[in-house]
Amino acid sequence: MEQVVVGAVAAGGVVGGIAIAQWLIMRRQLSWAAWWLPASVLGGLVGGAVTLGVWDVVSATGRETLGAVLGILAGLSTFGVVQWLLLRRVTQAGWWVLASVAGLVAAGPLGVGVLGHLIGDGGGFGAVYGAITGARFVAAIARRPVSGPAA
């Protein structure tokens, strides 16, 4: 249980920073952008809890590597799905979950591992995640017939 709480708090905080940057871009494009920040923080909280919960449960069976992989994929997918709930009326928004997971997965080795040496771990993580999800977001809103959040 302790791992679930730690995961929720850590992921909720990191995602909060990312969501603020995304909101700064969205707020002029989408009338419902104010919902992005709370939805993203909620997604981070739930995703972090799912990540460490699955990781802990599977690792308890003696399969630590499998627990880490399954936990991370489940948590990142949860985060992407929560954001998708807002984006779902935007054209091709289903790709957001994949872009979000790909961005978060790539941000570890590329953002922290490579760019982290140049601009700091947080900056590198954010730059890689932002580039991948930003490209998907721009493509989605370029074709949007949306005026409000999904009901």
trRosetta pair geometry for C-beta under 8 A, 3 or more apart (Angstrom, degrees):
i j d omega theta_ij theta_ji phi_ij phi_ji
1 4 5.6 -51 -158 29 40 114
1 5 6.7 35 150 -15 69 103
2 5 5.9 -57 -154 37 35 109
2 6 6.3 33 152 -17 69 108
3 6 5.7 -55 -144 40 32 111
3 7 6.1 33 157 -20 66 109
3 52 4.0 -155 156 157 94 116
3 53 6.7 158 100 -76 103 43
3 55 7.1 -130 162 75 141 103
3 56 4.5 150 61 -59 159 139
4 7 5.9 -57 -147 38 26 111
4 8 6.3 27 155 -21 62 108
4 49 4.5 39 -169 -151 83 83
4 52 5.7 -171 -86 87 36 106
4 53 4.6 40 -93 -71 100 97
4 56 7.6 -85 -47 16 76 143
5 8 5.8 -54 -147 34 29 112
5 9 6.4 23 159 -13 64 108
5 49 7.4 31 -71 -107 26 94
6 9 6.1 -60 -147 39 28 106
6 10 6.1 21 160 -14 66 113
6 48 8.0 -126 109 158 48 114
6 52 6.3 178 74 -147 90 177
7 10 6.0 -60 -140 41 26 106
7 11 5.9 13 169 -6 65 115
7 48 3.7 176 151 160 75 81
7 49 5.2 152 89 -83 110 29
7 50 7.7 -138 129 42 141 37
7 51 5.2 -170 -162 68 136 96
7 52 3.1 -158 -48 3 139 125
7 53 7.1 -120 42 -21 152 71
7 75 7.2 -105 176 -116 128 143
8 11 6.4 -63 -138 45 20 100
8 12 5.8 23 162 -22 61 116
8 44 8.0 109 -161 125 51 67
8 45 4.5 34 -165 -163 91 69
8 46 7.2 33 -120 -67 96 21
8 48 4.6 161 -90 86 27 112
8 49 4.1 21 -67 -57 100 94
8 52 8.0 -99 -24 33 63 122
9 12 5.8 -57 -140 37 23 113
9 13 6.5 22 161 -17 60 108
9 45 7.7 34 -70 -121 31 81
9 48 7.2 -133 33 118 32 154
10 13 6.2 -63 -156 35 26 108
10 14 6.5 17 156 -11 64 109
10 48 5.8 168 66 -148 78 142
11 14 5.8 -56 -143 41 34 108
11 15 5.8 28 161 -15 69 114
11 44 4.4 -168 137 180 84 81
11 45 6.7 173 86 -82 97 23
11 47 5.5 -135 153 86 151 91
11 48 2.6 -170 21 -66 129 117
11 49 7.8 -119 41 -16 132 54
11 51 6.8 129 -56 20 148 135
11 75 7.0 -123 -102 177 162 126
11 79 7.4 -119 171 -80 127 128
12 15 6.0 -60 -140 44 24 107
12 16 6.3 37 155 -33 61 104
12 41 5.4 53 -160 -169 86 77
12 44 4.3 141 -100 106 40 109
12 45 4.0 33 -80 -72 118 77
12 48 6.2 -91 -25 11 71 142
13 16 5.6 -48 -150 22 29 118
13 17 7.3 27 155 -15 59 98
13 44 7.5 -156 22 140 30 143
14 17 6.2 -57 -166 31 34 108
14 18 6.8 26 146 -11 67 108
14 44 6.6 -174 65 -152 76 135
15 18 5.4 -55 -148 42 41 112
15 19 5.9 44 153 -24 72 107
15 40 5.5 -159 157 155 106 91
15 41 6.1 160 99 -105 105 43
15 43 6.6 -143 173 84 157 87
15 44 2.8 -158 32 -78 147 138
15 47 7.5 105 -55 50 152 129
15 79 6.7 -141 -108 -141 144 127
16 19 5.7 -55 -143 36 28 112
16 20 6.6 34 155 -25 62 100
16 37 7.4 49 -144 -165 69 87
16 40 7.2 144 -97 107 39 103
16 41 4.9 38 -87 -98 86 102
16 44 6.7 -107 -35 38 66 160
17 20 5.9 -49 -153 26 31 112
17 21 7.0 27 152 -13 61 103
17 122 7.8 -30 122 -168 160 117
17 126 7.3 -78 125 -93 112 126
18 21 5.9 -59 -159 36 35 110
18 22 6.4 31 149 -16 69 107
18 40 7.1 -138 88 169 91 138
18 126 6.4 -162 -99 -120 84 89
18 129 6.4 -43 -130 111 132 142
18 130 7.5 -154 -145 -70 90 86
19 22 5.5 -54 -144 40 36 111
19 23 6.0 41 155 -24 68 106
19 36 6.1 177 -167 138 98 89
19 37 4.9 128 138 -121 121 57
19 40 3.4 163 -97 87 133 152
19 41 6.2 -99 24 -45 159 72
19 44 7.7 -110 -28 -25 125 128
20 23 5.6 -54 -145 35 29 113
20 24 6.6 38 153 -27 62 100
20 37 6.5 47 -81 -112 58 112
21 24 5.8 -47 -154 24 32 115
21 25 7.3 23 151 -9 60 102
21 126 6.8 103 0 -165 166 120
21 130 6.5 -57 126 -103 140 124
22 25 6.0 -62 -163 38 37 106
22 26 6.0 27 150 -15 72 116
22 36 6.2 -131 107 159 109 138
22 40 7.1 140 53 -73 136 159
22 130 7.9 -155 -73 -120 80 85
22 133 7.3 -43 -100 119 122 128
22 134 8.0 -147 -111 -86 82 77
22 137 7.3 -172 -148 -84 102 165
23 26 5.5 -61 -135 45 35 109
23 27 5.8 50 166 -45 71 100
23 33 5.9 130 -148 166 75 103
23 34 7.8 70 -150 -107 120 31
23 36 4.9 174 -91 81 91 127
23 37 5.2 -5 -61 -56 149 96
24 27 6.5 -34 -139 8 21 115
25 28 7.7 -80 176 32 33 94
25 29 7.3 -1 144 4 67 124
25 134 7.3 97 5 -127 179 97
25 137 7.3 84 109 120 136 145
26 29 5.6 -86 -154 49 44 104
26 30 5.2 -30 180 31 92 113
26 33 4.0 164 123 -127 105 122
26 36 5.7 91 70 -30 158 162
26 137 7.5 -85 -79 -176 97 135
26 141 7.9 -174 -123 -69 77 154
27 30 7.5 -70 -111 54 16 73
27 33 4.4 -159 -95 100 48 152
27 34 7.5 69 -116 -61 92 63
29 33 7.1 99 60 -63 72 131
29 141 5.3 27 162 179 140 152
30 33 4.5 122 78 -53 96 91
30 141 6.9 -101 -55 -121 106 127
30 144 7.8 -41 -93 129 99 165
30 146 6.8 -3 -129 101 98 118
31 147 6.0 16 21 180 137 57
31 148 6.1 -45 81 -91 121 55
32 35 5.3 -19 167 17 88 118
32 36 7.9 117 124 -37 72 83
32 86 6.9 -168 123 -164 122 104
32 146 8.0 -75 19 149 119 115
32 148 5.5 98 -51 -160 123 45
32 149 3.9 162 -156 -52 158 87
33 36 5.3 -25 -168 -6 58 121
34 37 7.3 -46 -174 21 42 102
35 38 6.3 -66 -160 49 49 100
35 39 5.5 43 151 -20 81 117
35 86 5.7 175 107 -117 118 131
35 149 5.7 26 26 -85 158 145
36 39 5.9 -67 -145 43 25 108
36 40 5.9 22 162 -20 66 113
36 83 7.6 36 -147 -137 77 90
36 86 6.3 179 -93 119 64 169
37 40 5.9 -57 -142 37 25 108
37 41 6.4 21 161 -15 63 107
38 41 5.8 -54 -143 39 32 108
38 42 6.2 35 156 -19 66 107
39 42 5.6 -55 -148 39 30 113
39 43 6.2 33 151 -21 64 106
39 82 5.8 178 173 151 85 94
39 83 6.2 123 127 -103 113 51
39 85 6.8 -149 -156 67 132 107
39 86 5.3 145 71 -34 176 130
40 43 5.4 -51 -146 37 33 114
40 44 6.3 35 152 -20 64 103
40 79 7.8 40 -153 -166 64 90
40 82 7.4 145 -104 108 31 113
40 83 5.9 37 -93 -88 77 102
41 44 5.5 -51 -148 36 33 114
41 45 6.4 36 152 -20 65 103
42 45 5.7 -53 -148 35 31 112
42 46 6.2 21 158 -9 66 108
42 82 5.9 -156 98 -175 94 144
43 46 6.0 -58 -141 45 28 103
43 47 5.6 28 159 -19 66 115
43 78 6.7 169 -161 129 76 74
43 79 4.3 98 155 -141 106 57
43 80 7.6 138 -172 -14 137 17
43 81 7.5 171 -130 66 113 60
43 82 3.1 -170 -91 69 102 139
43 83 5.6 -28 -44 -37 168 78
44 47 5.7 -54 -131 43 25 110
44 48 5.9 27 164 -20 62 108
44 79 6.0 47 -81 -117 47 112
45 48 6.1 -57 -147 35 22 109
45 49 6.5 19 155 -15 59 109
46 49 5.7 -57 -150 38 31 111
46 50 6.2 31 153 -19 66 107
46 78 5.4 -129 118 154 100 128
46 79 7.5 169 75 -77 86 58
46 82 6.4 132 51 -58 132 144
47 50 5.6 -54 -144 38 31 111
47 51 6.2 38 154 -26 65 104
47 75 4.2 94 176 -177 75 74
47 76 6.5 78 -164 -80 127 21
47 77 7.9 166 -124 59 104 42
47 78 4.2 176 -96 82 74 106
47 79 3.6 0 -64 -52 157 91
47 82 7.3 -115 -41 7 104 129
48 51 5.6 -47 -145 30 31 115
48 52 6.5 11 165 -1 65 106
48 75 6.2 70 -84 -155 22 128
49 52 6.6 -65 -146 46 25 94
49 53 5.7 27 158 -22 64 118
49 75 7.8 159 57 -116 39 103
50 53 5.7 -60 -137 41 24 113
50 54 6.0 20 167 -14 65 109
50 71 7.4 168 131 -158 63 67
50 74 5.1 -128 149 127 113 102
50 75 4.6 168 84 -92 94 68
50 78 4.8 115 27 -13 157 158
51 54 6.6 -67 -153 38 18 101
51 55 6.1 15 156 -17 60 117
51 71 4.7 80 -170 160 53 89
51 72 5.7 44 -140 -95 106 38
51 74 6.6 172 -89 76 49 85
51 75 2.8 -7 -60 -49 93 152
51 76 7.5 70 -84 -28 113 63
52 55 5.3 -53 -137 42 34 118
52 56 5.9 38 160 -24 67 106
52 71 6.5 73 -79 -173 18 134
52 75 7.6 58 -11 -75 55 142
53 56 5.9 -57 -147 35 25 109
53 57 6.4 18 158 -15 62 109
53 71 7.3 165 62 -131 48 104
54 57 5.9 -59 -145 39 30 108
54 58 6.0 17 163 -8 68 111
54 67 6.9 175 132 -161 69 70
54 70 5.4 -123 150 119 125 96
54 71 4.0 176 83 -100 97 72
54 74 4.9 83 -10 47 163 149
54 75 7.3 -146 27 -39 121 88
55 58 6.5 -63 -143 43 21 100
55 59 5.8 20 161 -19 62 118
55 67 4.6 93 -155 153 50 94
55 68 5.6 48 -131 -94 108 42
55 70 7.3 170 -82 75 55 79
55 71 3.0 -13 -54 -52 84 166
55 72 7.4 62 -72 -34 115 66
56 59 5.9 -59 -139 40 23 111
56 60 6.5 33 157 -31 60 104
56 67 7.2 145 -15 -176 10 132
56 71 7.7 94 -2 -98 56 142
57 60 5.9 -52 -157 21 28 116
57 61 7.8 24 148 -16 56 98
57 67 7.3 175 69 -131 52 110
58 61 6.0 -54 -168 26 42 111
58 63 5.8 -63 161 78 90 101
58 66 5.7 -118 159 107 130 91
58 67 3.3 176 87 -100 103 83
58 70 5.6 92 -25 56 166 135
58 71 6.9 -145 29 -44 123 97
59 62 7.8 117 -180 -22 42 6
59 63 6.8 -120 -109 76 37 50
59 64 4.6 47 -131 -109 96 61
59 67 3.6 -98 -51 36 76 173
59 68 7.4 64 -72 -40 112 70
60 67 7.9 113 5 -96 56 148
61 67 7.8 158 39 -64 90 114
63 66 4.0 -11 149 37 117 120
63 67 5.8 138 100 -27 75 88
64 67 5.5 -56 -147 36 29 116
64 68 6.4 31 156 -21 65 103
65 68 5.7 -51 -150 32 32 111
65 69 6.4 27 155 -14 65 106
66 69 5.8 -56 -145 40 32 108
66 70 6.0 24 160 -11 68 112
67 70 6.2 -59 -138 44 24 104
67 71 5.7 25 162 -20 63 115
68 71 5.9 -59 -141 39 22 111
68 72 6.2 18 163 -16 62 110
69 72 6.2 -59 -146 37 24 106
69 73 6.3 16 160 -11 62 112
70 73 6.0 -60 -143 42 28 107
70 74 6.0 26 160 -18 66 111
71 74 5.9 -59 -143 39 25 108
71 75 6.1 21 160 -16 63 112
72 75 5.9 -59 -144 40 27 109
72 76 6.1 22 161 -14 65 110
72 105 7.7 103 147 -100 120 87
73 76 6.0 -56 -140 41 27 106
73 77 6.1 28 160 -19 63 110
73 101 7.3 41 -143 -153 65 126
74 77 5.9 -58 -146 38 26 111
74 78 6.4 31 154 -24 62 106
75 78 5.6 -52 -149 31 31 114
75 79 6.6 32 153 -18 63 103
76 79 5.6 -51 -151 34 34 114
76 80 6.4 32 153 -16 66 106
76 100 7.0 174 175 124 87 89
76 101 4.5 104 135 -121 119 79
76 104 4.9 -169 -130 77 120 144
76 105 6.8 29 -130 -50 172 86
77 80 5.7 -56 -147 40 33 111
77 81 6.2 34 155 -21 67 107
77 97 6.5 38 -146 -175 67 110
77 101 5.9 13 -77 -83 61 129
78 81 5.8 -56 -146 35 29 111
78 82 6.5 30 156 -21 63 104
79 82 6.0 -56 -152 31 28 109
79 83 6.8 20 154 -10 63 106
79 100 6.4 -151 106 151 97 132
79 104 7.3 80 74 -46 145 159
80 83 5.9 -59 -152 40 33 107
80 84 6.1 39 150 -26 67 109
80 96 6.3 170 -169 124 93 78
80 97 3.7 110 138 -137 125 62
80 98 7.5 124 -175 -16 157 22
80 99 7.8 150 -133 62 124 60
80 100 3.6 166 -102 71 101 136
80 101 5.4 -54 -34 -40 148 84
81 84 5.3 -52 -144 35 33 118
81 85 6.9 50 153 -35 62 90
81 97 5.7 33 -69 -109 59 121
82 85 5.9 -37 -162 9 34 116
83 86 6.2 -57 -172 34 46 105
83 87 6.3 22 143 -3 76 116
83 96 6.3 -127 106 147 108 130
83 97 7.9 165 64 -86 95 62
83 100 6.3 147 49 -84 140 155
84 87 5.4 -70 -138 53 41 102
84 88 5.8 69 159 -65 75 85
84 93 6.0 136 -148 147 80 103
84 94 7.0 55 -149 -113 130 39
84 96 5.0 165 -93 77 87 122
84 97 5.2 -19 -51 -56 140 93
85 88 6.2 -18 -144 -19 23 118
85 150 6.7 -136 168 61 56 132
86 149 5.8 -55 -143 -139 77 103
86 150 6.6 -176 -142 18 26 101
87 90 4.9 -52 -173 27 75 121
87 93 4.0 175 133 -151 96 127
87 96 5.2 79 83 -29 155 164
87 140 6.7 5 -170 157 121 156
87 150 7.9 -14 62 -19 15 123
88 93 5.1 -159 -110 88 27 145
88 94 7.7 53 -126 -65 72 66
88 150 4.7 22 60 -66 103 159
89 93 7.1 39 42 -9 23 149
89 146 5.0 123 111 -110 107 116
89 149 7.6 145 18 -178 129 30
89 150 4.6 173 -25 -82 106 90
90 93 4.4 102 67 -66 87 114
90 140 4.7 57 139 165 127 109
90 141 6.3 -43 -150 -84 133 58
90 143 7.8 106 177 79 78 79
90 144 4.7 -36 -136 -109 85 110
90 146 5.4 -53 -84 -24 70 146
91 140 6.3 176 71 -156 69 64
91 143 4.0 -70 60 108 149 111
91 144 5.8 -145 8 -88 93 50
91 145 7.3 75 -42 9 105 81
92 95 5.3 4 159 5 92 117
92 139 7.3 -52 84 126 134 102
92 140 5.9 -137 77 -110 88 81
92 143 7.0 48 16 68 108 137
93 96 5.2 -15 -177 -10 65 120
93 140 5.7 80 -90 -146 65 135
94 97 6.7 -35 -176 15 51 104
94 98 7.9 40 137 -1 66 103
95 98 5.5 -57 -161 44 55 112
95 99 5.8 54 143 -22 80 107
95 136 5.9 -151 118 -151 106 117
95 140 7.4 -164 61 -74 107 110
96 99 5.6 -58 -143 42 32 110
96 100 5.9 34 158 -23 68 108
96 133 7.7 54 -151 -144 75 91
96 136 6.1 147 -105 140 57 132
96 137 7.6 63 -113 -81 101 68
96 140 6.8 11 -66 -61 102 157
97 100 5.8 -55 -146 36 26 112
97 101 6.4 22 157 -14 63 107
98 101 6.0 -57 -146 40 29 106
98 102 6.0 26 157 -16 66 111
99 102 5.7 -56 -141 42 28 110
99 103 6.0 32 158 -22 64 109
99 132 5.8 177 -171 147 84 91
99 133 5.2 126 139 -107 108 61
99 135 7.6 -151 -146 72 132 84
99 136 3.6 -26 -114 -37 170 163
99 137 8.0 -167 116 -35 154 67
100 103 5.8 -54 -144 36 26 112
100 104 6.4 20 159 -13 62 108
100 133 5.8 52 -92 -101 60 118
101 104 6.0 -59 -146 40 28 106
101 105 6.1 26 157 -17 66 110
102 105 5.8 -57 -142 40 28 109
102 106 6.0 21 161 -13 65 112
102 132 5.8 -143 104 177 98 145
103 106 6.0 -59 -140 43 25 105
103 107 6.1 34 157 -33 62 109
103 128 6.8 160 -163 129 72 75
103 129 4.2 88 159 -141 107 62
103 130 7.7 125 -163 -15 131 18
103 131 7.7 170 -127 65 104 62
103 132 3.6 -172 -93 77 93 128
103 133 4.6 -30 -48 -36 166 93
104 107 5.6 -47 -143 25 29 118
104 108 7.6 40 157 -27 55 91
104 129 6.0 41 -80 -112 50 114
105 108 6.5 -49 -173 14 34 110
106 109 6.9 -71 -158 51 42 88
106 110 5.1 -4 168 20 81 127
106 111 7.2 92 123 -17 68 98
106 128 5.4 -141 116 162 97 123
106 129 7.6 163 72 -79 89 56
106 132 6.2 119 51 -43 138 151
107 110 6.6 -67 -115 62 21 89
107 111 3.9 -6 -162 9 64 141
107 112 7.0 66 148 -16 67 87
107 124 7.6 142 -166 126 75 72
107 125 4.5 67 171 -153 113 66
107 126 7.6 68 -144 -45 129 18
107 128 4.3 167 -104 83 67 116
107 129 4.3 -1 -72 -51 139 92
107 132 8.0 -117 -51 18 91 129
108 111 6.7 30 -20 46 9 95
108 112 5.6 -30 -159 26 40 118
108 113 6.9 41 139 -16 57 105
108 125 7.5 29 -80 -115 36 95
109 112 7.2 -34 -84 54 9 84
109 113 4.5 -20 -162 18 46 141
109 114 7.2 42 145 -14 62 96
110 113 6.5 -9 -55 53 11 97
110 114 5.1 -29 -155 28 47 121
110 115 6.6 35 149 -3 66 102
110 124 7.5 -160 123 168 59 103
110 128 4.8 133 96 -112 112 150
111 114 7.3 15 -34 49 8 82
111 115 5.3 -37 -145 47 40 118
111 116 6.5 72 137 -47 52 90
111 121 7.6 76 132 -167 85 52
111 124 3.9 145 179 136 62 79
111 125 4.0 114 133 -92 138 34
111 126 7.1 138 -158 21 137 33
111 127 6.1 163 -125 56 99 82
111 128 3.7 -120 -65 14 104 127
111 129 6.7 -7 -61 -19 157 81
112 115 7.5 -9 -45 61 11 79
112 116 4.3 32 -165 -49 40 140
112 121 4.7 25 -131 -145 87 87
112 124 5.6 153 -77 91 30 123
112 125 5.4 25 -56 -66 86 93
113 116 6.2 70 -4 21 10 120
113 117 8.0 -8 156 -20 33 99
113 124 8.0 -159 37 139 37 147
114 117 6.9 -69 178 19 26 104
114 118 7.9 -4 142 3 60 108
114 124 6.9 171 75 -161 62 135
115 118 5.5 -67 -159 44 52 107
115 119 5.6 -22 167 34 91 103
115 123 7.0 -121 139 106 112 83
115 124 3.1 161 94 -128 102 105
115 127 5.8 -118 156 59 167 134
115 128 6.7 -176 15 -39 141 105
116 119 7.3 -81 -120 61 21 63
116 120 6.3 -39 -151 143 60 19
116 121 4.2 26 -134 -93 116 56
116 123 7.7 144 -110 62 51 78
116 124 4.1 -101 -61 25 58 152
116 125 7.4 40 -77 -35 100 77
117 124 7.9 55 16 -64 48 151
118 124 7.1 112 53 -80 85 113
119 123 3.9 -101 131 103 107 136
119 124 5.6 146 66 -57 96 78
119 127 7.0 65 72 -20 148 142
120 123 4.4 77 65 16 94 109
120 124 6.6 -169 85 -9 44 90
121 124 5.9 -62 -145 39 25 109
121 125 6.1 26 159 -20 64 109
122 125 5.7 -53 -145 35 29 112
122 126 6.2 24 159 -14 64 110
123 126 5.9 -59 -145 41 28 108
123 127 6.1 31 157 -24 65 108
124 127 5.7 -53 -142 33 29 112
124 128 6.5 21 162 -12 64 106
125 128 6.5 -66 -154 39 25 102
125 129 6.2 14 158 -8 65 115
126 129 5.9 -60 -138 46 28 106
126 130 5.5 29 163 -21 66 116
127 130 5.9 -57 -139 40 21 111
127 131 6.3 24 159 -23 60 107
128 131 5.9 -52 -146 31 28 110
128 132 6.6 18 160 -10 62 107
129 132 6.2 -64 -152 40 29 104
129 133 6.0 4 164 4 69 115
130 133 6.4 -64 -131 51 25 94
130 134 5.1 31 167 -29 65 120
131 134 5.8 -51 -129 37 17 114
131 135 6.5 22 163 -21 56 105
132 135 6.2 -56 -156 29 24 108
132 136 6.9 15 151 -10 60 108
133 136 5.5 -56 -150 40 40 111
133 137 6.0 42 151 -24 71 107
134 137 5.6 -53 -142 37 31 112
134 138 6.2 31 159 -18 65 105
135 138 6.1 -53 -146 36 27 109
135 139 6.5 27 155 -16 61 109
136 139 5.8 -58 -150 39 30 111
136 140 6.3 29 153 -21 66 108
137 140 5.7 -57 -148 36 30 110
137 141 6.3 12 164 -6 68 108
138 141 6.5 -61 -140 43 27 97
138 142 6.2 38 158 -33 62 108
139 142 5.9 -53 -149 23 26 117
139 143 7.4 -1 162 3 57 107
140 143 6.8 -85 -167 45 29 92
140 144 6.6 49 145 -61 68 104
141 144 4.8 -30 -144 -10 49 131
